[in-house]
Amino acid sequence: MAGAAIGLRGVTKRFATPNGGIYTALHDLDMEVAPGEFCAVVGPTGCGKSTTLALISGLERASAGEVAVMGKPVDGIPEGIGYVFQTDAVFPWKTVLENVAAGPRYRGTPGGDARARARDWISRVGLAGFEDRYPHQLSGGMRKRVGLAQSLINGPRILLMDEPFSALDVQTRTLMENELLQLWSSTSASVVFVTHDLEEAIALADRVLLLTAGPGTIKGTFEVDLPRPRNVAEIRFQPRFAQIYEAIWNQLRDEVLVSYERQKHATAV
Amino acid sequence: MSVRSTRPPSSVSTEGGVPPFSSADVRRLDGAPGPRPGPPPQAGEENRLDADLMARRSSMARRRRFTIYGLRLVFTVIWLGSWEVSTRLNWVDPFFVGQPSGVVARLWTWITDGTALGPLWLQAAVTMEEAVLGFIIGSVLGVVFGIVLGRIEVLAEVLSPFIRAANAIPRVVLGSLFAIMFGLSVWGKAATAVVLVFFVVFFNAFQGVREVDRNLIANARILGADNRRLTTEIIIPSALSWILASLHISFGLAIVGAVVGELFGATAGLGQLIYNAGHTFDVNGVFAGMFLLAVLALIAEGIISALENRLTKWRPSRVSGEIPI
């Protein structure tokens, strides 16, 4: 499809392991994300979910197959990509303001303009008044907001999120999910949201991609036809949510079991 | 003397989750009033209890500080007292081990009448000049080489056996070589200090560059940082904790370098003063010189600590349980 924001065709990714073996993270993976689509990727541990993001962002290269962003093959980091990392990736020696202003500055915006735009984004993620704090003075949720503002300030057309809220407590997490949806609705960005939490995936996404236990490949695609705007905290009580959850879980369960058996085997050996 | 890298005193948790101590906790542990957690004060009763708790905490911290200083004083009195008494009673011969009162007397004559080499302040200034020059040049070279080799893997692989060999040899012997090259000037001693300082700082800077969080680099690259920005804004600040940790040790080494350099030929300096005292069997003079070196080293250490605190104000403050040794 020519109009896709992200297209992966027959993608395989192999890594050389430290003890000389080859580990296949992804095998013959096909996926497409439309412009403006919110796409969640779920799968058992170690199925190559994060690898998919690394390939799209150009941080890693595919061993075989094609990866294209905005119709162009990925070679280096593509234009218009934002990435929110699983662990904290904000710069601890920069204040909140300097952290958020980093992207525009790196892209050639003069310091004053960059800081003005950063202030705007800091208040949009609800951190006004914290501009001069250092990351260690903030809570985990606040650091995530800094990370989010740091990415969104560059106006990404594609936002990659790698289990961004997995380290947060449940209440903060729900809060952040709602804010993410709100921020996203004011952009036209495509989102690829990697998570191991099926509930989170359904609550946020237009479409859920299910990966098989590693080497990962697409096991199924599920449309989430729940109305927007959504309230993440309440949408879980809708009967339709439960139906979708059940449909995906029936398939995910097998993969989780495969992955679990494999891990047990690996630790036994 | 073989040197490995030293770990920075406190590493920053860049992993996810909540840090073990918030800045508020740390400040309150230190005894100073920190921001009060929880809801804004409403009941006067609660307010009073909080104030009580705060006052008790700070008075406890104060008492603890007094106890520590008191015990230090006791330690000094016992140490110097037993030394003085045992030499007075001739249990040990003061000719060989010196005598605290003799050391003080020697210091006093040096201050009032000057030393055999000239005024005392001049000797201290000469040694400090040598040490500071060696320290600055050695640190700058160490940082530059550490960062360049840390960034360019091929270069590190090519040079690694040479660096390890150079680190393994006792470099103080180079002092004699430098004495030939630079004569009696300051530069011979500074050069000896440089070769001692360089390796400590180099290994730490190198290690610091290698240990930069991969996530931070990935993030900076996604945000659009080019190689120069990556080095100046991510790699160097990240390695700074490691580099600063090495500066504490390396100033001591710079003084060692300066004093050893004076051994190979000098006309002034505290090292030369100590050798002179040694050659004239003036044990008190040796101790007096050592005492002066220790004072200068402590002052320099204080300056480096202040610099470190300034440069790393983004780091969580030091946990009060840590003992500054």
Boltz contact constraints between the chains, C-beta under 6 A:
constraints:
  - contact:
      token1: [A, 59]
      token2: [B, 218]
      max_distance: 6.0
  - contact:
      token1: [A, 83]
      token2: [B, 222]
      max_distance: 6.0
  - contact:
      token1: [A, 85]
      token2: [B, 215]
      max_distance: 6.0
  - contact:
      token1: [A, 87]
      token2: [B, 15]
      max_distance: 6.0
  - contact:
      token1: [A, 87]
      token2: [B, 16]
      max_distance: 6.0
  - contact:
      token1: [A, 87]
      token2: [B, 215]
      max_distance: 6.0
  - contact:
      token1: [A, 88]
      token2: [B, 14]
      max_distance: 6.0
  - contact:
      token1: [A, 88]
      token2: [B, 16]
      max_distance: 6.0
  - contact:
      token1: [A, 89]
      token2: [B, 215]
      max_distance: 6.0
  - contact:
      token1: [A, 89]
      token2: [B, 216]
      max_distance: 6.0
  - contact:
      token1: [A, 89]
      token2: [B, 219]
      max_distance: 6.0
  - contact:
      token1: [A, 92]
      token2: [B, 12]
      max_distance: 6.0
  - contact:
      token1: [A, 92]
      token2: [B, 314]
      max_distance: 6.0
  - contact:
      token1: [A, 93]
      token2: [B, 237]
      max_distance: 6.0
  - contact:
      token1: [A, 93]
      token2: [B, 314]
      max_distance: 6.0
  - contact:
      token1: [A, 102]
      token2: [B, 223]
      max_distance: 6.0
  - contact:
      token1: [A, 103]
      token2: [B, 223]
      max_distance: 6.0
  - contact:
      token1: [A, 106]
      token2: [B, 223]
      max_distance: 6.0
  - contact:
      token1: [A, 106]
      token2: [B, 224]
      max_distance: 6.0
  - contact:
      token1: [A, 106]
      token2: [B, 225]
      max_distance: 6.0
  - contact:
      token1: [A, 106]
      token2: [B, 229]
      max_distance: 6.0
  - contact:
      token1: [A, 107]
      token2: [B, 224]
      max_distance: 6.0
  - contact:
      token1: [A, 134]
      token2: [B, 314]
      max_distance: 6.0
  - contact:
      token1: [A, 136]
      token2: [B, 19]
      max_distance: 6.0
  - contact:
      token1: [A, 136]
      token2: [B, 316]
      max_distance: 6.0
  - contact:
      token1: [A, 137]
      token2: [B, 23]
      max_distance: 6.0
  - contact:
      token1: [A, 140]
      token2: [B, 17]
      max_distance: 6.0
  - contact:
      token1: [A, 140]
      token2: [B, 18]
      max_distance: 6.0
  - contact:
      token1: [A, 167]
      token2: [B, 16]
      max_distance: 6.0
  - contact:
      token1: [A, 167]
      token2: [B, 17]
      max_distance: 6.0
